[in-house]
Amino acid sequence: MDFRYDVRSIAHLIDLIPFQPDTERLELDKIGLPVTSAPQLKASSLAYHLLHEDQALGIVKDWQEAAKTNVSIPIRDALVDMMPSMPLELLERYYMPQALRAMGAKIAK
């Protein structure tokens, strides 16, 4: 599967994920993207942004395969919430590398 318009298509996919306040982890089975059936995908604007050699059925099949995993992705961290109020120099030298390591450790779990 590929994104037809690159970053613009990725942004469109992200925009389709409904906002859920106080969510700390993104779980595939809870994001509600219109990719669970070919007719559902074809009726969605997302169909114009995804490419697959087997068209909608291929995208649905890829999604079903990906959804078998039991991985959740951290999308919120206390350190990240504090970052807007931190000086840029501190962010670049210390906090950003620390935040990336912390998020990576959470993904690995």
N, CA, C and O atoms as a GROMACS GRO file, in nm:
protein
  436
    1MET      N    1   0.084  -0.117   0.000
    1MET     CA    2   0.000   0.000   0.000
    1MET      C    3   0.089   0.124   0.000
    1MET      O    4   0.192   0.127   0.066
    2ASP      N    5   0.048   0.223  -0.074
    2ASP     CA    6   0.120   0.350  -0.081
    2ASP      C    7   0.022   0.465  -0.061
    2ASP      O    8  -0.099   0.449  -0.075
    3PHE      N    9   0.078   0.580  -0.028
    3PHE     CA   10  -0.001   0.702  -0.015
    3PHE      C   11   0.010   0.780  -0.145
    3PHE      O   12   0.120   0.817  -0.186
    4ARG      N   13  -0.102   0.805  -0.209
    4ARG     CA   14  -0.105   0.870  -0.341
    4ARG      C   15  -0.037   1.007  -0.339
    4ARG      O   16   0.044   1.037  -0.428
    5TYR      N   17  -0.068   1.088  -0.241
    5TYR     CA   18  -0.016   1.225  -0.237
    5TYR      C   19   0.085   1.244  -0.124
    5TYR      O   20   0.100   1.354  -0.070
    6ASP      N   21   0.153   1.138  -0.089
    6ASP     CA   22   0.259   1.140   0.012
    6ASP      C   23   0.211   1.200   0.145
    6ASP      O   24   0.115   1.150   0.204
    7VAL      N   25   0.276   1.305   0.192
    7VAL     CA   26   0.246   1.361   0.324
    7VAL      C   27   0.101   1.409   0.333
    7VAL      O   28   0.037   1.395   0.438
    8ARG      N   29   0.050   1.466   0.226
    8ARG     CA   30  -0.089   1.513   0.227
    8ARG      C   31  -0.186   1.397   0.253
    8ARG      O   32  -0.284   1.413   0.325
    9SER      N   33  -0.159   1.282   0.195
    9SER     CA   34  -0.244   1.165   0.216
    9SER      C   35  -0.229   1.109   0.357
    9SER      O   36  -0.327   1.063   0.416
   10ILE      N   37  -0.108   1.112   0.411
   10ILE     CA   38  -0.086   1.068   0.550
   10ILE      C   39  -0.162   1.160   0.644
   10ILE      O   40  -0.226   1.114   0.739
   11ALA      N   41  -0.154   1.291   0.618
   11ALA     CA   42  -0.226   1.388   0.702
   11ALA      C   43  -0.377   1.364   0.695
   11ALA      O   44  -0.446   1.376   0.795
   12HIS      N   45  -0.428   1.329   0.577
   12HIS     CA   46  -0.570   1.301   0.563
   12HIS      C   47  -0.610   1.179   0.647
   12HIS      O   48  -0.713   1.180   0.714
   13LEU      N   49  -0.529   1.075   0.642
   13LEU     CA   50  -0.555   0.956   0.722
   13LEU      C   51  -0.558   0.992   0.871
   13LEU      O   52  -0.648   0.949   0.944
   14ILE      N   53  -0.462   1.070   0.916
   14ILE     CA   54  -0.456   1.110   1.056
   14ILE      C   55  -0.578   1.193   1.094
   14ILE      O   56  -0.633   1.177   1.203
   15ASP      N   57  -0.622   1.281   1.003
   15ASP     CA   58  -0.740   1.364   1.030
   15ASP      C   59  -0.867   1.281   1.048
   15ASP      O   60  -0.961   1.326   1.113
   16LEU      N   61  -0.870   1.161   0.992
   16LEU     CA   62  -0.988   1.075   1.004
   16LEU      C   63  -0.996   1.004   1.139
   16LEU      O   64  -1.101   0.949   1.174
   17ILE      N   65  -0.888   1.005   1.215
   17ILE     CA   66  -0.888   0.941   1.346
   17ILE      C   67  -0.960   1.033   1.444
   17ILE      O   68  -0.918   1.147   1.464
   18PRO      N   69  -1.070   0.986   1.504
   18PRO     CA   70  -1.147   1.073   1.592
   18PRO      C   71  -1.070   1.110   1.720
   18PRO      O   72  -1.000   1.027   1.778
   19PHE      N   73  -1.085   1.234   1.760
   19PHE     CA   74  -1.022   1.281   1.883
   19PHE      C   75  -1.086   1.215   2.003
   19PHE      O   76  -1.209   1.208   2.013
   20GLN      N   77  -1.004   1.166   2.093
   20GLN     CA   78  -1.051   1.106   2.218
   20GLN      C   79  -0.972   1.170   2.331
   20GLN      O   80  -0.853   1.144   2.347
   21PRO      N   81  -1.038   1.255   2.410
   21PRO     CA   82  -0.965   1.324   2.517
   21PRO      C   83  -0.903   1.224   2.616
   21PRO      O   84  -0.958   1.118   2.644
   22ASP      N   85  -0.788   1.263   2.668
   22ASP     CA   86  -0.716   1.185   2.768
   22ASP      C   87  -0.666   1.050   2.718
   22ASP      O   88  -0.635   0.962   2.798
   23THR      N   89  -0.658   1.033   2.589
   23THR     CA   90  -0.604   0.910   2.532
   23THR      C   91  -0.452   0.919   2.535
   23THR      O   92  -0.394   1.018   2.492
   24GLU      N   93  -0.388   0.815   2.585
   24GLU     CA   94  -0.242   0.814   2.592
   24GLU      C   95  -0.180   0.717   2.493
   24GLU      O   96  -0.062   0.730   2.459
   25ARG      N   97  -0.259   0.621   2.445
   25ARG     CA   98  -0.208   0.522   2.351
   25ARG      C   99  -0.307   0.505   2.238
   25ARG      O  100  -0.428   0.504   2.259
   26LEU      N  101  -0.255   0.491   2.116
   26LEU     CA  102  -0.337   0.471   1.998
   26LEU      C  103  -0.342   0.322   1.969
   26LEU      O  104  -0.239   0.257   1.952
   27GLU      N  105  -0.463   0.267   1.964
   27GLU     CA  106  -0.481   0.124   1.938
   27GLU      C  107  -0.558   0.107   1.808
   27GLU      O  108  -0.661   0.171   1.788
   28LEU      N  109  -0.509   0.020   1.720
   28LEU     CA  110  -0.566   0.004   1.587
   28LEU      C  111  -0.716  -0.028   1.589
   28LEU      O  112  -0.792   0.023   1.507
   29ASP      N  113  -0.756  -0.113   1.681
   29ASP     CA  114  -0.896  -0.155   1.683
   29ASP      C  115  -0.991  -0.046   1.733
   29ASP      O  116  -1.112  -0.064   1.729
   30LYS      N  117  -0.937   0.066   1.780
   30LYS     CA  118  -1.022   0.172   1.834
   30LYS      C  119  -1.019   0.302   1.754
   30LYS      O  120  -1.082   0.400   1.793
   31ILE      N  121  -0.948   0.304   1.642
   31ILE     CA  122  -0.938   0.431   1.570
   31ILE      C  123  -1.046   0.450   1.464
   31ILE      O  124  -1.066   0.562   1.417
   32GLY      N  125  -1.114   0.346   1.426
   32GLY     CA  126  -1.232   0.359   1.340
   32GLY      C  127  -1.208   0.409   1.200
   32GLY      O  128  -1.292   0.480   1.145
   33LEU      N  129  -1.096   0.374   1.139
   33LEU     CA  130  -1.074   0.414   1.001
   33LEU      C  131  -1.162   0.331   0.908
   33LEU      O  132  -1.192   0.215   0.938
   34PRO      N  133  -1.205   0.389   0.795
   34PRO     CA  134  -1.295   0.318   0.704
   34PRO      C  135  -1.221   0.219   0.615
   34PRO      O  136  -1.222   0.231   0.493
   35VAL      N  137  -1.156   0.121   0.676
   35VAL     CA  138  -1.076   0.025   0.600
   35VAL      C  139  -1.110  -0.120   0.637
   35VAL      O  140  -1.031  -0.211   0.612
   36THR      N  141  -1.227  -0.141   0.694
   36THR     CA  142  -1.262  -0.278   0.733
   36THR      C  143  -1.334  -0.354   0.623
   36THR      O  144  -1.348  -0.476   0.631
   37SER      N  145  -1.380  -0.284   0.520
   37SER     CA  146  -1.441  -0.351   0.405
   37SER      C  147  -1.419  -0.266   0.280
   37SER      O  148  -1.404  -0.144   0.288
   38ALA      N  149  -1.417  -0.332   0.164
   38ALA     CA  150  -1.394  -0.260   0.039
   38ALA      C  151  -1.505  -0.157   0.012
   38ALA      O  152  -1.473  -0.044  -0.025
   39PRO      N  153  -1.633  -0.191   0.029
   39PRO     CA  154  -1.737  -0.090   0.006
   39PRO      C  155  -1.724   0.031   0.100
   39PRO      O  156  -1.746   0.145   0.059
   40GLN      N  157  -1.689   0.005   0.224
   40GLN     CA  158  -1.672   0.114   0.320
   40GLN      C  159  -1.557   0.205   0.276
   40GLN      O  160  -1.571   0.327   0.282
   41LEU      N  161  -1.446   0.148   0.234
   41LEU     CA  162  -1.332   0.226   0.188
   41LEU      C  163  -1.367   0.306   0.063
   41LEU      O  164  -1.333   0.424   0.053
   42LYS      N  165  -1.434   0.242  -0.032
   42LYS     CA  166  -1.470   0.310  -0.157
   42LYS      C  167  -1.562   0.428  -0.133
   42LYS      O  168  -1.558   0.525  -0.209
   43ALA      N  169  -1.644   0.423  -0.030
   43ALA     CA  170  -1.736   0.532   0.002
   43ALA      C  171  -1.667   0.645   0.079
   43ALA      O  172  -1.727   0.751   0.100
   44SER      N  173  -1.544   0.623   0.119
   44SER     CA  174  -1.471   0.720   0.200
   44SER      C  175  -1.375   0.804   0.115
   44SER      O  176  -1.329   0.760   0.010
   45SER      N  177  -1.347   0.924   0.162
   45SER     CA  178  -1.247   1.008   0.095
   45SER      C  179  -1.107   0.948   0.105
   45SER      O  180  -1.019   0.983   0.027
   46LEU      N  181  -1.088   0.858   0.199
   46LEU     CA  182  -0.957   0.793   0.214
   46LEU      C  183  -0.921   0.711   0.090
   46LEU      O  184  -0.803   0.692   0.061
   47ALA      N  185  -1.022   0.664   0.019
   47ALA     CA  186  -0.997   0.583  -0.102
   47ALA      C  187  -0.915   0.659  -0.205
   47ALA      O  188  -0.841   0.598  -0.282
   48TYR      N  189  -0.926   0.790  -0.208
   48TYR     CA  190  -0.851   0.872  -0.304
   48TYR      C  191  -0.706   0.892  -0.262
   48TYR      O  192  -0.625   0.943  -0.340
   49HIS      N  193  -0.672   0.854  -0.142
   49HIS     CA  194  -0.538   0.879  -0.089
   49HIS      C  195  -0.452   0.754  -0.075
   49HIS      O  196  -0.332   0.764  -0.052
   50LEU      N  197  -0.513   0.636  -0.089
   50LEU     CA  198  -0.438   0.511  -0.074
   50LEU      C  199  -0.429   0.438  -0.207
   50LEU      O  200  -0.525   0.435  -0.284
   51LEU      N  201  -0.315   0.379  -0.232
   51LEU     CA  202  -0.292   0.303  -0.355
   51LEU      C  203  -0.250   0.161  -0.322
   51LEU      O  204  -0.171   0.138  -0.230
   52HIS      N  205  -0.304   0.067  -0.397
   52HIS     CA  206  -0.264  -0.074  -0.382
   52HIS      C  207  -0.287  -0.141  -0.515
   52HIS      O  208  -0.384  -0.111  -0.585
   53GLU      N  209  -0.198  -0.231  -0.552
   53GLU     CA  210  -0.213  -0.299  -0.681
   53GLU      C  211  -0.343  -0.379  -0.688
   53GLU      O  212  -0.395  -0.400  -0.798
   54ASP      N  213  -0.396  -0.423  -0.576
   54ASP     CA  214  -0.524  -0.495  -0.572
   54ASP      C  215  -0.640  -0.404  -0.532
   54ASP      O  216  -0.746  -0.451  -0.490
   55GLN      N  217  -0.620  -0.275  -0.546
   55GLN     CA  218  -0.719  -0.171  -0.518
   55GLN      C  219  -0.775  -0.182  -0.376
   55GLN      O  220  -0.701  -0.214  -0.283
   56ALA      N  221  -0.903  -0.154  -0.359
   56ALA     CA  222  -0.962  -0.148  -0.224
   56ALA      C  223  -0.948  -0.280  -0.150
   56ALA      O  224  -0.921  -0.281  -0.029
   57LEU      N  225  -0.966  -0.391  -0.217
   57LEU     CA  226  -0.955  -0.520  -0.150
   57LEU      C  227  -0.814  -0.542  -0.094
   57LEU      O  228  -0.798  -0.599   0.014
   58GLY      N  229  -0.713  -0.498  -0.166
   58GLY     CA  230  -0.576  -0.511  -0.119
   58GLY      C  231  -0.550  -0.426   0.004
   58GLY      O  232  -0.480  -0.469   0.096
   59ILE      N  233  -0.606  -0.306   0.007
   59ILE     CA  234  -0.590  -0.218   0.123
   59ILE      C  235  -0.658  -0.279   0.244
   59ILE      O  236  -0.601  -0.281   0.354
   60VAL      N  237  -0.778  -0.329   0.226
   60VAL     CA  238  -0.852  -0.393   0.336
   60VAL      C  239  -0.775  -0.514   0.387
   60VAL      O  240  -0.764  -0.535   0.508
   61LYS      N  241  -0.722  -0.592   0.296
   61LYS     CA  242  -0.644  -0.712   0.336
   61LYS      C  243  -0.520  -0.671   0.415
   61LYS      O  244  -0.488  -0.733   0.517
   62ASP      N  245  -0.448  -0.568   0.368
   62ASP     CA  246  -0.330  -0.519   0.441
   62ASP      C  247  -0.369  -0.469   0.580
   62ASP      O  248  -0.299  -0.495   0.678
   63TRP      N  249  -0.481  -0.397   0.588
   63TRP     CA  250  -0.527  -0.345   0.718
   63TRP      C  251  -0.561  -0.460   0.812
   63TRP      O  252  -0.525  -0.456   0.930
   64GLN      N  253  -0.630  -0.561   0.762
   64GLN     CA  254  -0.665  -0.676   0.845
   64GLN      C  255  -0.540  -0.745   0.898
   64GLN      O  256  -0.537  -0.790   1.013
   65GLU      N  257  -0.439  -0.754   0.816
   65GLU     CA  258  -0.313  -0.816   0.859
   65GLU      C  259  -0.245  -0.731   0.966
   65GLU      O  260  -0.197  -0.784   1.067
   66ALA      N  261  -0.242  -0.601   0.945
   66ALA     CA  262  -0.181  -0.510   1.043
   66ALA      C  263  -0.259  -0.510   1.174
   66ALA      O  264  -0.200  -0.500   1.282
   67ALA      N  265  -0.390  -0.521   1.166
   67ALA     CA  266  -0.474  -0.516   1.285
   67ALA      C  267  -0.460  -0.641   1.372
   67ALA      O  268  -0.508  -0.641   1.486
   68LYS      N  269  -0.397  -0.744   1.322
   68LYS     CA  270  -0.376  -0.865   1.403
   68LYS      C  271  -0.274  -0.842   1.514
   68LYS      O  272  -0.272  -0.915   1.613
   69THR      N  273  -0.192  -0.742   1.498
   69THR     CA  274  -0.092  -0.713   1.600
   69THR      C  275  -0.159  -0.654   1.723
   69THR      O  276  -0.265  -0.593   1.713
   70ASN      N  277  -0.098  -0.672   1.835
   70ASN     CA  278  -0.153  -0.623   1.961
   70ASN      C  279  -0.069  -0.505   2.011
   70ASN      O  280  -0.044  -0.493   2.131
   71VAL      N  281  -0.026  -0.420   1.919
   71VAL     CA  282   0.062  -0.309   1.953
   71VAL      C  283  -0.019  -0.181   1.967
   71VAL      O  284  -0.110  -0.154   1.888
   72SER      N  285   0.014  -0.104   2.068
   72SER     CA  286  -0.045   0.028   2.081
   72SER      C  287   0.070   0.128   2.077
   72SER      O  288   0.182   0.098   2.119
   73ILE      N  289   0.041   0.246   2.025
   73ILE     CA  290   0.144   0.348   2.006
   73ILE      C  291   0.120   0.462   2.104
   73ILE      O  292   0.012   0.519   2.107
   74PRO      N  293   0.220   0.495   2.185
   74PRO     CA  294   0.202   0.607   2.278
   74PRO      C  295   0.190   0.738   2.201
   74PRO      O  296   0.271   0.766   2.112
   75ILE      N  297   0.090   0.818   2.236
   75ILE     CA  298   0.071   0.946   2.168
   75ILE      C  299   0.072   1.063   2.265
   75ILE      O  300   0.056   1.178   2.224
   76ARG      N  301   0.091   1.033   2.391
   76ARG     CA  302   0.094   1.140   2.490
   76ARG      C  303   0.191   1.102   2.601
   76ARG      O  304   0.198   0.987   2.643
   77ASP      N  305   0.264   1.200   2.647
   77ASP     CA  306   0.358   1.179   2.755
   77ASP      C  307   0.366   1.309   2.834
   77ASP      O  308   0.357   1.417   2.776
   78ALA      N  309   0.382   1.301   2.965
   78ALA     CA  310   0.386   1.420   3.049
   78ALA      C  311   0.497   1.515   3.006
   78ALA      O  312   0.478   1.637   3.007
   79LEU      N  313   0.612   1.460   2.969
   79LEU     CA  314   0.724   1.543   2.925
   79LEU      C  315   0.688   1.620   2.798
   79LEU      O  316   0.721   1.738   2.784
   80VAL      N  317   0.620   1.553   2.706
   80VAL     CA  318   0.581   1.619   2.582
   80VAL      C  319   0.480   1.730   2.610
   80VAL      O  320   0.484   1.835   2.545
   81ASP      N  321   0.391   1.710   2.706
   81ASP     CA  322   0.294   1.814   2.741
   81ASP      C  323   0.361   1.939   2.796
   81ASP      O  324   0.309   2.050   2.780
   82MET      N  325   0.477   1.923   2.861
   82MET     CA  326   0.548   2.037   2.918
   82MET      C  327   0.635   2.112   2.816
   82MET      O  328   0.674   2.225   2.841
   83MET      N  329   0.664   2.051   2.705
   83MET     CA  330   0.760   2.106   2.609
   83MET      C  331   0.728   2.247   2.558
   83MET      O  332   0.821   2.326   2.542
   84PRO      N  333   0.604   2.283   2.532
   84PRO     CA  334   0.580   2.418   2.480
   84PRO      C  335   0.630   2.530   2.572
   84PRO      O  336   0.659   2.640   2.525
   85SER      N  337   0.641   2.503   2.700
   85SER     CA  338   0.685   2.608   2.793
   85SER      C  339   0.836   2.605   2.818
   85SER      O  340   0.887   2.687   2.895
   86MET      N  341   0.908   2.514   2.754
   86MET     CA  342   1.052   2.501   2.778
   86MET      C  343   1.132   2.584   2.677
   86MET      O  344   1.090   2.600   2.562
   87PRO      N  345   1.247   2.637   2.719
   87PRO     CA  346   1.334   2.708   2.625
   87PRO      C  347   1.383   2.614   2.515
   87PRO      O  348   1.410   2.496   2.540
   88LEU      N  349   1.393   2.665   2.395
   88LEU     CA  350   1.432   2.584   2.280
   88LEU      C  351   1.568   2.517   2.298
   88LEU      O  352   1.585   2.402   2.257
   89GLU      N  353   1.664   2.587   2.358
   89GLU     CA  354   1.796   2.527   2.380
   89GLU      C  355   1.789   2.402   2.465
   89GLU      O  356   1.855   2.302   2.436
   90LEU      N  357   1.708   2.406   2.571
   90LEU     CA  358   1.693   2.288   2.656
   90LEU      C  359   1.625   2.175   2.581
   90LEU      O  360   1.660   2.058   2.597
   91LEU      N  361   1.527   2.210   2.500
   91LEU     CA  362   1.458   2.108   2.423
   91LEU      C  363   1.554   2.035   2.328
   91LEU      O  364   1.556   1.913   2.322
   92GLU      N  365   1.633   2.113   2.257
   92GLU     CA  366   1.724   2.053   2.158
   92GLU      C  367   1.832   1.967   2.222
   92GLU      O  368   1.864   1.860   2.172
   93ARG      N  369   1.887   2.014   2.332
   93ARG     CA  370   2.002   1.944   2.392
   93ARG      C  371   1.964   1.827   2.481
   93ARG      O  372   2.034   1.726   2.484
   94TYR      N  373   1.854   1.840   2.555
   94TYR     CA  374   1.826   1.740   2.657
   94TYR      C  375   1.687   1.677   2.643
   94TYR      O  376   1.675   1.555   2.631
   95TYR      N  377   1.585   1.759   2.645
   95TYR     CA  378   1.450   1.705   2.657
   95TYR      C  379   1.403   1.627   2.536
   95TYR      O  380   1.338   1.523   2.551
   96MET      N  381   1.434   1.674   2.416
   96MET     CA  382   1.387   1.603   2.297
   96MET      C  383   1.448   1.464   2.287
   96MET      O  384   1.374   1.368   2.266
   97PRO      N  385   1.581   1.448   2.301
   97PRO     CA  386   1.637   1.312   2.300
   97PRO      C  387   1.578   1.224   2.412
   97PRO      O  388   1.554   1.105   2.391
   98GLN      N  389   1.556   1.282   2.529
   98GLN     CA  390   1.499   1.206   2.640
   98GLN      C  391   1.355   1.162   2.607
   98GLN      O  392   1.317   1.049   2.634
   99ALA      N  393   1.278   1.252   2.550
   99ALA     CA  394   1.139   1.219   2.514
   99ALA      C  395   1.135   1.109   2.409
   99ALA      O  396   1.053   1.018   2.418
  100LEU      N  397   1.223   1.116   2.311
  100LEU     CA  398   1.226   1.013   2.207
  100LEU      C  399   1.264   0.877   2.265
  100LEU      O  400   1.207   0.775   2.226
  101ARG      N  401   1.361   0.876   2.357
  101ARG     CA  402   1.397   0.749   2.422
  101ARG      C  403   1.280   0.693   2.504
  101ARG      O  404   1.253   0.573   2.500
  102ALA      N  405   1.211   0.781   2.577
  102ALA     CA  406   1.098   0.738   2.659
  102ALA      C  407   0.986   0.682   2.573
  102ALA      O  408   0.927   0.579   2.606
  103MET      N  409   0.956   0.750   2.463
  103MET     CA  410   0.850   0.702   2.374
  103MET      C  411   0.890   0.570   2.308
  103MET      O  412   0.808   0.480   2.292
  104GLY      N  413   1.018   0.559   2.271
  104GLY     CA  414   1.066   0.434   2.211
  104GLY      C  415   1.055   0.318   2.308
  104GLY      O  416   1.021   0.206   2.269
  105ALA      N  417   1.084   0.343   2.434
  105ALA     CA  418   1.073   0.238   2.536
  105ALA      C  419   0.928   0.194   2.553
  105ALA      O  420   0.900   0.076   2.574
  106LYS      N  421   0.835   0.291   2.545
  106LYS     CA  422   0.694   0.256   2.558
  106LYS      C  423   0.645   0.173   2.440
  106LYS      O  424   0.564   0.082   2.458
  107ILE      N  425   0.694   0.202   2.321
  107ILE     CA  426   0.656   0.125   2.203
  107ILE      C  427   0.709  -0.017   2.214
  107ILE      O  428   0.641  -0.112   2.176
  108ALA      N  429   0.829  -0.032   2.267
  108ALA     CA  430   0.892  -0.164   2.278
  108ALA      C  431   0.817  -0.256   2.375
  108ALA      O  432   0.829  -0.378   2.365
  109LYS      N  433   0.740  -0.198   2.467
  109LYS     CA  434   0.669  -0.280   2.568
  109LYS      C  435   0.556  -0.358   2.508
  109LYS      O  436   0.488  -0.432   2.580
   0.00000   0.00000   0.00000
